[in-house]
Amino acid sequence: MKLGKQAILVVSFGTSYNESREATIGAIENAIKERLPEFDVRRAFTSQIIIDKLKDRDGLAVDNVEEALKRAEADGVTTLVVQPTHLMDGFEYLDLAETLEDYRERFEVISLAAPLLSSDEDYKAVVRAITGHTASYDDGETAICFMGHGTEADSNAVYGKLQETLRDEGFSNYYIGTAEAEPTLEDLTEAIKEKGSYRKVVLEPLMVVAGDHANNDMAGDEEDSWKSVLEEEGYEVICILKGLGELSDIQDIYVSHSQNAIRQIAE
């Protein structure tokens, strides 16, 4: 199948943390550019609040999804692959899919690629990535905890499945919690206390970007932050403000999902 003028639109929630944005979202986009040089790689954010903040504060213009789709159409793109940096097929992913349906007739081909956690192999790959770069902390006396965002959608089950995958792969000192759903911080704290052998806790975001949740809800000094709550329980707490998007193994998963979407187009 002749693909015509080709582009990959990388769609992210976005962040106003400039350094983290380029180390995570920018790194994912660059990995896709390097591995798929025949495609024009473009950026869109789903959060209009962040888009407006970046424009007002920094003079930085970022398209929202509809603006990016109209721009691609105006530029003569005929084959468009949309690669979300979402972790799961939650509400934002479903909203994105619905928006693409409204634009499907404006392109010869639109293909929506999978989010990060979409198959059993994805879960294993994410486990390898997060345990690989935190391996030096896994000493039996340290609980290594990742904060996910959490969602009311059924896709919130990905956090439980990731926890199960960690256990199945032999990583018994790793724990998954969420900021806004289940497992809660209370669930996480109880699981750590039940183990009984930990002196330290490592906290890191299970999010593409180390943004507001990571800097404030997780590592902030307020009394209800994860860091403060766990320190009150008597643990020494180490916070790693590193988004998943900084990890090359995570970038590789997104690249593979874009490649899969392209292969499906060509079949």
N, C-alpha and C positions, 0 to 999 in steps of 0.2 A: 504494500500500500504506500503510495506517495504521500509523504507527510506535509509537504508545502512549507510555509514559513512557520517555524516551531518556537514555542516558548514554554517555560515552566514558571508558573506563578507560585511562589512560596508564601503561604498564608499563615500568619502568626497572630496571636492575640496582641502582641506588642508590649513594649515596656518603655518607661521614661528614664530608666537607668542606662545611660549612654554606654558606659564601659561594658556592662554585662550584655547589652544588646548586640554589640559587634562581636563579642567573644562567644556568643551563643547562636542567635539567629543569623548573624553575619557569617559565622563559621559554617553553619549548615548550608547556607546559600553558596558559599565559596566551594564547599565540598561537592555540591551538585554541579556547579560550573566546571570544576576541574574534571569530573568524571563524565560529564555529558556536554562537551564543548560545542556540539552542534545545536544546542538549544540556547535561546536567549533567556536568562534567568532574571525574574522580576520579583518585586516585593509588594505585599499588601498586609495591612493589619486589620483585625476585626474590631478593635476597641477604638471607637470614635473619640472617647475621652482622651486616650493616649495620643491619638493623631493630632487632636487640637492642642494638647499641651506641648507637644514637640514643635508644632508650628509657632505657637505663641512664645514659648520660652527660648527655643533654639533656632527658629527660622528654618526648621527641617520639614520638608514636605514628604509625606508618605501617603500613598493611596489607600482608601478603604477598598473592600473587595469589588464593589460595583464600579468604582472609578478605575480600578485596575483592569476589569473586564472590558469596559468601554475603551480604555486606552489601547488594549491589545487589539481590539476590533479595528480601531482607527489606524493602527500601525500595520494592518494587513496580516496579522497572525491568523493562520488557518487551523493549526493544530496546537491546542493548549492543554498542557498537563498541569493540574493544580495539586501541589504538594502541601498539605497542612502540616504544621509542626505540633499539632495537638497530640496529647498522649493517647487519647481514646476517641471512640465514636460517640461522644457525649452531645449535649445540646448544641454547642458551637459547631461541631462537625456536621450535625444534621442540618443546622441552619445554612451552612456553607453549601451542602449538597442541594438544598432547596433553591438557593440563589442561582447556582449553576444551571439548574433546570430552566430557569427563566431566560438564560442566555444561550442555551444549547443550539438554537437555530441560527445564531449569529456566527458560528464557527463550523468548519467542516467536521472537526472532532474536538470534544472536550472530554478529558479523562480525569476523574478524581482519584488520586492515589490514597493509599491507606495511611492512617495515623500510626504513631510509634508502636503501640501494643495492639497488634492485629492477629497474631498467630502464636502458636506454642513456641515456635522458633524465636519469635520476637521477644517473648518473655525470657527465654534462656539467654538471648543476646544481651538484653538489658541487665539481667542478673550478672552476667560476666563483666559488663561495663562498670556497674556501680561497685561490685566487690573487688574488681581489679584495681581501681584507683584508690580504694580505702583499705587495701589488704594490710597495710602496716599498722592499722589500728586494731585488727582482729586478733587480740592477744588473750581472749578468754575473760579478761577483767573489764572489757569495754563493750557497751551496747552501741551498735552503729545504727542510727535511726534516720529514716528519710521522711520528710514532710511532703505529702502530696497535697494538691488543692482540695480535691473532693467535689462531688457533684450529687445532686438529687436524682440524676438520671440513672437508669439501670446499669449504665456502664461504670458506675462507681465500684462494681464488682471486680474491676481490674486490680484494685489495690489488694484485695484478699487473694486473688490468683497470683499476684506477684509475690506476696508473702509465702504462699504455698510453694511456689517455684524456688524461692530462696531455701526453704526447708528441704525440699526434695533434692536440691543441689548440694546440700550439706552445710549451708551457711546459717548456723543456729544462733549467731550473735547479731543478726540483722533484723530490723523491725521497720514496718511501714505504718505510718499514721497519716491523717489528713487534717487540714486546717478547718474545713467546713462541712465534713461529713463523717463517715465511719471508715476505718477505726479512728476514734477520737484520741486526743492527747491523754485523756484519762485511761482509755484502753491501753495505750502504749505504756503509760507509767506503771499500770498494774502488771503488765507482761514483764517489764524490766524488773520490777520488785520481786515478782514471783521467782525469777531465776536465782536471785539472792547472792550472786557472786560478782556483781559489777561494782566498780568504783568510779568509772568514768562513763560518760555518754558523749558520743559524737553525733552532731546534728547536721544534716545537709538537705537541701531541697530536692524533692523528686519532681522537679519542674524544669522545663527547658531553660528558663531564665531565672537568675537569682534576683528577683524584683522585690516588690513590697512585702509579700508574704514571707520571703526568706529573711529580709533585712529587719522586719518589724515583728511579725507574728512568731517567727522562729528564733531569731537572734537578738531581738530588741531587749531593752532593759526594763520595759514595763513589767509589772508583777504577774501579768497573765501570759507573758510570752513563754514559749516552750523552754527556752534557756532558763528563765527565772523560776518556773515551776519545778524543773528538774534540779536546779541548784538548791531550792528549798527542801527538796527530798534528800539532799546530802551528797549529790553526785558532782564530780568535777565535769564541767560541760565544755566541749570544744565545738565551735561552730565553723563549718566550711561553707563559705558563700560562693558556691560554684554551681552554675546551672548545668543541667544535663547536656545542653547543646555544646558545652565546651569539650565534651568527651568525644574523641575521634571514633570510638566504637558506636556511639549513638548517632553521630553524623552518618556513619556507614549504613545504618538501618534506614534512615530517610532516603539516602541515595538508592538503596536497593528497592525501596517502595516506588520511587520515581521510575526506576528501570523496569519494574514489573508493569507499571501503568503504560509505559511506552511499548513494551512487548505485547500487551493486550491490544493496543491500537493496531500494531503491525500484523496481527494474526488475521 
